[in-house]
């Protein structure tokens, strides 16, 4: 096998692995409302300071809805049994915040990135595609109407919002979220 054939085989193998990862996360990609090209795989490594980082390219920082990825091993297999997905938010200031590496990507510490919770994304999708007043009228006519739902991305969810959603305790600072949760009690 010559070098050109080997390079083609490697490229085809990488494409196949990426398609498998995107297929595994297809519902999440759909729920996020992103293009499959906004979802990729990344291998974590240690920078010069020993910090675990991933290389993020210029274009990946500029995706309107953020850039999403799953961590992989050297064999391009999922690195985490839980198959966590990480989000890189849109960041036009990335050049000022991160160090460029030899591959011309920017070293972003893994600890700075948010892990995406697919359940929360699905809940957010339901809330954002549903007319809240109509939904509330159909589900419980005795419940007071609520101000129309703000449409916020998952990345804007706070710990208080998470607690409200998962425990039913009305501690969110978003009145619409507290009212939504209260309507299901």
C-alpha positions in Angstrom: 0.0 0.0 0.0 1.4 3.4 -1.0 1.3 6.5 1.2 -1.5 8.0 -0.8 -3.7 4.9 -0.3 -2.8 4.8 3.4 -3.8 8.5 3.8 -7.1 7.8 2.0 -7.8 4.8 4.3 -7.0 6.9 7.4 -9.3 9.6 6.2 -12.1 7.2 5.5 -11.6 5.5 8.9 -11.8 8.9 10.7 -14.9 9.8 8.7 -16.5 6.5 9.7 -15.7 7.0 13.4 -17.1 10.5 13.3 -20.3 9.4 11.6 -20.8 6.7 14.3 -20.4 9.4 17.0 -22.8 11.7 15.3 -25.2 8.9 14.9 -25.0 8.0 18.6 -25.7 11.6 19.5 -28.2 12.3 16.6 -31.2 13.0 19.0 -29.1 15.5 21.0 -27.9 17.2 17.8 -31.5 17.5 16.7 -32.7 18.8 20.1 -29.9 21.4 20.1 -31.0 22.5 16.6 -27.4 22.4 15.3 -25.9 21.1 12.1 -24.0 17.8 12.4 -21.0 19.8 11.3 -21.2 21.7 14.6 -20.6 18.4 16.4 -17.3 16.6 16.3 -14.8 14.5 18.2 -11.8 15.7 20.1 -8.8 14.1 21.8 -7.8 15.7 25.1 -4.1 16.2 25.8 -1.9 17.9 28.4 -0.4 21.3 27.6 3.0 22.5 28.7 1.7 23.3 32.2 0.2 19.8 32.6 -3.4 21.0 32.2 -5.8 18.7 30.3 -6.9 20.7 27.2 -8.6 20.2 23.8 -7.6 22.0 20.6 -10.3 24.3 19.3 -9.9 25.8 15.9 -10.8 29.4 14.9 -14.0 28.4 13.1 -15.2 26.3 16.0 -15.1 29.3 18.3 -17.3 31.2 15.9 -20.3 28.8 15.6 -23.5 30.7 16.4 -25.0 28.1 18.6 -21.6 26.9 19.9 -19.5 23.9 19.0 -20.1 20.5 20.5 -17.8 17.4 20.8 -17.3 14.1 22.5 -13.9 13.1 23.8 -12.1 10.2 22.0 -9.1 8.0 22.5 -6.1 7.7 20.2 -8.1 4.9 18.4 -11.0 7.3 17.9 -13.2 5.4 20.3 -15.3 7.2 22.9 -13.0 8.1 25.8 -15.7 8.3 28.4 -18.1 5.4 29.2 -20.8 8.1 29.9 -20.3 9.6 26.4 -20.3 13.1 27.8 -20.7 16.0 25.3 -18.9 19.2 25.8 -19.9 22.7 24.5 -17.6 25.5 23.4 -19.7 28.7 23.4 -19.3 31.2 20.6 -16.3 33.4 21.6 -15.0 36.1 19.3 -12.3 36.9 21.9 -10.7 33.4 21.8 -7.4 34.7 20.5 -6.9 36.9 23.6 -8.0 34.1 26.0 -6.2 31.0 24.8 -2.8 29.9 23.7 -2.3 28.7 20.2 -0.5 25.3 19.7 1.6 23.7 17.0 -1.5 22.5 15.1 -2.8 26.1 14.9 -5.7 25.4 17.2 -6.2 26.9 20.7 -5.7 25.0 23.9 -8.9 25.2 25.9 -8.8 23.6 29.4 -11.4 20.9 29.6 -12.4 22.2 33.1 -13.6 25.5 31.5 -16.1 23.7 29.2 -19.6 22.8 30.1 -20.9 19.3 29.9 -24.2 19.1 28.0 -27.1 17.4 29.8 -29.2 15.7 27.1 -32.3 15.6 29.4 -32.2 19.3 30.0 -31.8 20.0 26.3 -34.8 17.9 25.6 -36.8 19.7 28.2 -35.6 23.1 26.8 -36.6 22.0 23.4 -40.1 21.1 24.5 -40.4 24.5 26.2 -39.1 26.4 23.3 -41.3 24.8 20.6 -44.4 24.9 22.6 -46.6 27.9 23.0 -46.6 28.0 26.8 -50.0 29.6 27.2 -51.7 27.1 24.9 -49.8 24.2 26.5 -50.8 25.2 30.0 -54.5 25.7 28.9 -54.5 22.2 27.4 -52.7 20.5 30.3 -54.5 22.1 33.2 -57.3 24.6 32.6 -57.3 25.6 36.3 -53.7 26.9 36.2 -53.2 30.7 35.9 -51.7 31.9 32.6 -48.0 32.7 32.7 -46.0 35.3 30.8 -44.8 33.8 27.6 -41.7 31.7 27.9 -38.3 33.2 27.4 -36.3 31.1 25.0 -32.9 30.5 26.6 -30.2 28.1 25.6 -29.2 25.3 27.9 -25.8 27.0 28.5 -27.8 29.7 30.3 -29.2 27.3 32.8 -28.1 28.0 36.4 -27.8 25.6 39.3 -31.0 27.1 40.7 -32.7 26.3 37.4 -31.4 22.7 37.5 -32.6 22.2 41.1 -36.0 23.7 40.2 -36.4 21.3 37.2 -35.1 18.2 39.0 -36.6 18.6 42.5 -39.7 20.7 41.9 -38.5 23.3 44.4 -39.2 26.8 43.1 -35.8 28.3 43.6 -35.1 29.6 40.1 -34.6 33.3 39.6 -36.6 32.9 36.3 -40.3 33.3 37.3 -41.5 31.6 34.1 -39.5 28.5 35.0 -40.9 28.4 38.5 -44.4 28.8 37.1 -43.9 26.1 34.6 -42.6 23.6 37.2 -45.5 24.6 39.6 -48.0 23.9 36.9 -46.9 20.2 36.8 -47.2 19.7 40.6 
